[in-house]
Amino acid sequence: MSSSHFNDHIDRTPANYQPLTPLQFLQRAAAIYPIHTAVIHGDTRISYAEFYARCRRLASVLASRSIGPGDTVSVMLANTPPMLDAHYGVPMTGAVLHSINTRLDPHVVAFQLDHANTKLLIVDREFSAIMKEALALAKVKPIIIDYDDKEFPQSGERHSSDDYEELIAQGDAEFAWRMPLDEWDAITLNYTSGTTGNPKGVIYHHRGAALMCYANTIETGMGLHPVYLWTLPMFHCNGWCFPWSLSVVAGIHVCLRWARAKAMYQAITDHGVTHLSGAPIVMSTLLNATDDERLPISHRVCVNHAAAPPPQSMLDAMTAAGFHLTHLYGLTETYGPATVNEWNSDWNKLDDTTCARKRSRQGVRYVALEDLSVMDPVTMTRVPADGETLGEVMFRGNIVMKGYLKNPIATQKAFAGGWFHSGDLGVLYPDGYIQLKDRSKDIIISGGENISSIEVEDVLYKHPAVAYCAVVAKPDEKWGETPCAFIELRPGAAATADELIAWCREGLAHYKCPRYIVFAEVPKTSTGKIQKFKLREMAKKA
């Protein structure tokens, strides 16, 4: 009998088919746990019923401003309640949420606003100065709503007469929000760091976001009612989809405006935090806390860390301090983490050196990812699983982006051969685990943020004293990696390290600027190509 008979007289109907979306997770949590705390921000407590109502109020306010399907709502917010509201309220109207990195310079912010065709903008007063410059540079003229954080007041000037909390209070708590017509519909827009030229706009869909919620709760060991501390910026890959994931298990969002040691320890002990995420800078901040900042932790705290693998000394210190570590890896194009160093209990019997090597690997695919491998990018075949043969890390599955906004050429290149090409180089082990060995695009991951070496070099080359320069990653215990610039001066020219760092700060966001300047002849091939692999070794000793 043909399998087609299983489809005879059977159709998809609203009764047996609904598009996947993370929006319904909040609806469910509010119905089942209405009085359970959903959000903690300073002295403010928001229940799940109130959280759901806030999101619907936001959606109604947006709809009243003619925001709907196909529109972009941009936000420049810290880890505060409005950022959580936006992750639900914006897509409840069919619009797409664009979260702006609060560390960017005005020129990049202006590019994103124009490229995204922002129709409405919500901005925290802490970032009003940057946004004022960006809006002056941008062509779009969005509707603007200011957020004035009453728990942590900011002095930045206002951009409009519209106050976020006042508007929310006037919104409709019973607003009939819309499900996506198709789970392939866009839910958010995130921009890459811009390794060459302008950053690319990565589009997420409802299906991928929903599947990431299931995967996040499984891979990070979340049971019912976890307490999640927001040490990871929510603008970064939509907080790895955790703003939505916590609704699956009715968890508590503990907002953290600034990831500072005292505030983190206070939140962990006061609220019984069970989970937090971030780059090595978060672990470094916790470990380097002063005696008056540090507080004793008597319960288990799970830390999801990604970006550049931290030094073994840091991993050991975190474990000794009572933190349970989970190593993740992913990209903006994979909704954040898409691999996990899933720990095999048998490895606990191994010696410390072997155990450390196991821990440094990026791991295996998330349960929501259909395939992960290390491939030869030319033949598109898997490299031998010998832990030595270098290839490109590639992904395939439902938690890979829809594509790049208004950039079909880049999209086609990224998906060549039916796989997403990460641009990261790594090896494949016999047990299926992968490990990164290099980055083909020379990306530097500092504090969880991607820094393009090319972008930094472009600024340095504009200095009249610089003849040749090359920027590479230098391992750093606090930041994971930090930019190190090798400079070859023009004959007869002079410049100091402080002068060049100050020069960079004029044209770059400060976190992108080199922290180390080395004056030396820049090694080149016979054709004049700079040999960065040599510089990486030199940077370790700089």
N, C-alpha and C positions, 0 to 999 in steps of 0.2 A: 504494500500500500504506500502510495506516495505521501511524503511529509506534508504536501500541500493540503491534504485533507484536514490537517489540524487547523487550517485557516478558513475552511469552508464555513460560511455563514457566521463567522466570528470576527468582530471588528473591535477596534479600540473605541472605548466610550468613556465618558467621565467617571463611570462606575469602576472601570478596571484599568484606567491609565490616567495618571496625572504627571505633569512635568516635575522633575526633581528641582527643588529650590531650598536654600537654607532658611527662607523666610518663615516657613511653616513650623520650624523648630521652636521659634519664640512663641508663636501662637499656642503650641502644645504646652510649653513650659508654663505659660501664664494661666492656662486653663487648669493644669494639674497642681501647680505650686504657686498660686496667686500671692500668698503672703510671704513666701520665701524670699530672702534678700537676693537681688540680682546684681546690684551695683553699689559699691562703697566708694565715696569720693569725699575725702576730708571727714567732716561730721555728717555729711549727707548719706542717707540710706534710701535706696529705691527698690521696691519689691518687684517681682516679676509682672504682676498685674499693672503696676505703675510704669514699668519699663516698656511693656507692650503698648500701653496707652500713649506714652511719650512718642514712640516711633510712629504710631498712627496719627498723632497730632502733627508731627513733622511732615508726614506724607500729605496731610490735608493742607498744611500751609504751602507746601511746594505746589500742590495741584492748583491752589488758589492763585499762584503766580504763573500759571500756565506751563508748569513743568510736567512732562510726560514722556512716553516712549521715544527713545532716540535722543533725548536731551542729556547733557552732561552737567552734573552738579559737582563742583570742586570744593574741597574743604582743606583748610590749613589749620589743623587743630592738634593740640597735645593729647595725651592719653586721658581724656576727660569724658563725662557722660555724653556730650553731643557727638563725639566721634563714634560711640557705640550706637547712638540713635541713628546716625547717618547710614550705618551699615545695613539697617533694616528699612528706615523711613524713605531713603532715596529709591531703592529698587521697588518698594511698595507702589511707587507711581509708574514703574516701567522705565524710569530714568537710570542712568549709569553713574556710579560713584567714582570720583577721581580724588584720591587722597594724596596731597602734596607733601613731599619730604620737607620738613621744617628746617632742614640744615642747608637747603639749596640757596644759591645766590639769585638775585632778582632777575637776571637775564634768562636763566634756565626756567624759573617759575613763569615768566612771561611767555616763553616758547610753549610751555605745556598748556597754559591757558588758551593760547591761540590754536594750537594743534588739536586740543580737545574740544574746541569751540564751546567753551564754558558759558552756560546760560545763567547759572546762579552760583554764588560763591559764599561760603561760610568761613569766616576767619576769626581766629582767637586774637585778642588784643596784644598778646605777647609778641605776635609776629606782624603787627600792623606796619612797622617801618619797612620791612622787607616787601610786604605786599603792596605798600604805597608805591615803591619804586617799580615793582613788577607791573602794576596796573598802568603806570605811566608809559611803560614800554609796550604793553600789549595792545593789540588791535581790538580785541573783544571788549565789550563793556557790559559785564554781567550784573545782574541784580546782586546786591551785597547785603549779607546779614552778619552783624558783629556778635561775637560771643564774649561776654564779660563774666569771668569765673569768680563767683562770689566767695568760694572757698579759698582761692588764692588770687586775690585781685591784682590786675596788671595795669600799668599806667599808659600803655600805648594808645594813640589817638584812634577815634572811631572813623569808620569809612562810610557809615550810613546812620540813619535814625532808627533802623530796625535792630532790636535786641533779640537775640536767640531765645532766651528763656521767656521773655514777654510774649513772643510770637507762639511758642510752644503752649503756653498757658491758654492762649486763645484758640488753639487748634481743636479739631474734632477728634475726641478719644474713640469715637465709634466709626471713624472713617472707613469706608468700604474699600480697602486696598486691593490691588489686582495681583493675581498670580501671573507669572510669565506665561505668555501664550505658547512658548516653546522653551524647553530647558536649555536650548542652544542660544537663547537670547543673552546678550551681554548683561553682566551684573556690575562689574567694576572695570576700571582702567588704571593700570599701574605703569609707571615709566621706568625704563632701565637707566643705568648710569650714563649711557651715551659713550660707548667705547670708541667710536669713530663718528665724528660729526654730532648731530643732535640725538638726544635720547629717543628710544623707540617706545611707542605706546602699546603695552601688552594688555590684551583683552581677555578677561575671565568670563565664563558663562555660568549660569545657575547650576547646571549639572555638575560641573567640576567643583564648584564651591560646596555643594551639598555632599558630594562624595568625600571631599577633604574633611568635612566635619566628622563623618563616621571614622575615617582613618586616624585623625588626630586623637580622638578619644581612646581609640584602641592602642595606637602606637605609644602614647605617652602614659598609658595606664590609668586613665581617669575613670573613677567610679562615679556614683551618684553624688551630687553636691560638692564637687571639688572647689577649692578656693584659689583663684588664679590671680597672681600679681602681675600687673602690666609693666614689666621692665623692658619688653620689646616694643618699639614704636609701632602703633597701629597703622601708620602710613606705609610700613614696610611689608609689601605683599599682603596687604589687608591683615596685618598682624598674624601672618601665616594661617589665616582663616579662623583663628580662635575667637574673634568677636561673634561668629556664628556657632562655632563648635561648642561653646559652653552652654548654649541653650539646649543642646541634645541631652545633657546630663544635669540641667538646671544648676549650673555652677555659679559661683559668686565672682564677679569682676571687681578686683581691687584696683581702682585707678591710681596711677602714679604719674604726676605731672613731670617730675624730674627723677631720673634713676640715680639717686644719691645714696651713699652707704647707710647713713642714719635712718633715712626714710624707708629704705628697703628692710632693714632689720626691725624697725618699729612695726611696719606692716606685717611682716612675717610672724612676729610674736603676738601682736595685738589681734590679728584676724585669723591666725592659724592657717597661713598660706600653705597650700599643698603642692602647687605647681607654679613655675615661672619659666620664661624662655629668654633667649638672647644670645648675643655674640660673646666671645671671650671677655670683652670689656666689662660685662655684668659680673662675671666670676671674679675678675681682677678687682673690681670695686668692692665686692663683698670681702674678699680676702685681705685687702689693704686697708680695711676700715681701722680707724684709731680706736683705742680702748673706750673712749667715751661714746663712740658711734656703735660699737659692736654690742649685741645682746645675745645671751645664750639661747640656742634653739634646741628644744627638747623633743620635737616631732620630726617626722620624715618630710623633707622638701625635695620634690623632683625638679631637676633643672634640665631643660631641653636646650642644648647649645648647638650652634651651627657656625657657618663661616669657616675661617681658617682653623684647623685643629689646634687647640691650645697646647702649650708645653706640658710635658708629662708632670713636671713639678706642680703645675697649677691643678691638673686633674687629681693628683695625689692629695694636695692640700684641701681641695673641695670635698673629696671623699672623706678625709680625716675630720673635716668640720661637720660631717653628717649629711651632706647633700648627695642625693642619688642622681647620677648623670646619664643622660641619653644623648648620643651624638647623632645629629641630623644633617642632611645636605640637600640642597635644591637650588632653584633659581627663581627669579621673578616669573619666568615663563612656565614654571611648574607649580604655581600657587604657593611658593615657599618650599618647605621641606617635602621631598618626594622619596628620599631614601632614609633608612634608619640603621644604625649600628645595633641591630637586634642581638642582645647579649645571650650567648649560650652558657648555661650554668656550668657546663663541663670545663669552660675556660678558666673558671675560678681555681682549678687544680693546677694550672700552668704556672711556671716561674714568672717572676715580676717582669722580666724583659719581654718574654713572649706575650704575656698578657697585655703589656703596653702596646705592642705592635698590633694586636687584635683591636684594641680600643681606638687606635688612630685611623682605622679604616672608615670610609663613609657608609659602607654597609650594603643592604639589600633594598629592594623596592618596597615602597609603602603598599599596604593592602589595597589601596585604591588605584595603584598604578599597574597597568597590564604588562609592561615589559621594561627592562632596564639592562643595558649591556655596555660593553666597551667594544667599539667597532673600528675597523679600518675605514676611514672616511672616503677612501678612493674606491675600494672594492665593495664596500658596504657589507662586509662579512665580519663575524665576531672574531676578536683576537683570541689566541690560545689562552686558556684559563690557567696560566702559569705564574701569575703574580709578577711578571717581568716585562712582557710584551706591551709596549705603549700603544694606546689607541684613543679615540675620542669617546667620551661618555655620552650615551644617547638614551633618550626616553621615548616611550610610546604608551599612550593611554588617555583616559578621560580627565586626568588632572594636568594635562598639557594645555597651554593657552589656545584660544581660538585662532589667534594670529596677531600681527602688528597693525595697529590702526593706520590706515591710509598709506600702507607700505607693502604692496603686493610682492615686490621683488625680494625684500628682506624675509617676508613670510615664506615664499617659495624656497628660498635658500635654506631657511631654518628647518623646513620639513622635507628636504630633498631625500628621496629614497624611502619615504614613509616613516621616517624617524625624526624626532626633534634633536638637532645637533646642539649640544651644550656649549661647545667651544672649549671645554675643559678636557685635559688629557689625563688618562689614568690607566690602571691595570686591572685585570680581572683575576680573581683567585679561584682555586679549584672548588671552594665551597660556595661560589657564586657572589661573594662580597667584592665590592669595588673599592679602589683607593685612588684618590687624586694624586697626581705627580707633578703637574704643571698646569698652567693656564695659557692656552694658545693665544688669547687676546691680551695677555699681560695685565690682567685685572689684579688690583691690589684690594684685598678685603680688610678694611680697617674698622674695627668696632661694629662689624656687621654691615657696613656700607661699602659698596663697590666704588673704587676709584680707578679711573682710566689713566694709565701711565702716559698715554698719548696726549691727553688733555693737559696734564701737568707739564709735560715737555714743551707743548706749544706755548705755554706762558713763559717758561724759562728761556725759550729761544728768542723771545721778543726783547730780552735784556741785551743791551748793546755790548756787554762784555762776554757773552756766552757764544762760544764757537760750536761746541758739541755738547749734548747732554743726553742722559738716559736715566729714566726713573724706574726703579724696581722695588719689589717688596722686601722689606727687612723684617725678620721675625721680631715680635714685640710681645712681652708677657702681658702687658696691659691691654693692648688693642688687637692682638692676634697678629696683625701685620701693620706696618707703617711705611709711607713712602720714603725712599732713600734716593737722593739725586746725585749722580756722578756728573761733574762739570769739567769741561775742558775750555779754558778761557782763550779769548783771541790774543794773538801776540801783542804785547804792550799794554793790554787791558788789565784792570784790577777790579776785584769785587770780593766782598767778605761773605761768609755763610749767612750772617744775620741780614745782610743787605738783600741777598737772594731770597731768603725766606720771606722778608717783608715785601719784596717784589711779587712773590706768588700770592701773598695775602691780598694784594691789590686787585688781582684778577680771578681769584678762586675762593670758593667756600673754604674756611679755615681748616676744616678736617681733611681737605684734599692736599694741603700744602706739605712739602717735605719737612720732616723733623730732623733729618740728617742730610748734610751736604758734604760730599767728598770731592776734593779737587784732585783730579788725576787724569791721565790720558785715557780716553774712552776706547776700549778694545774694539777693533773692527775687522771685518773680513777683507779679503783682497779686493772685493768690489765695493767696499765702503760701508757695508751693513754692520750696524752695532751688534756686538755679541752679548746679548743680555744674560745668557746662561752663565757667562763668566762673572758678570756683575752681581748676579744673585749670590754667588759664593763669596765675593768680596764684601757684599753688604752685610753678611752674617758677622763679619769681623770688624765692620766699620764702627 
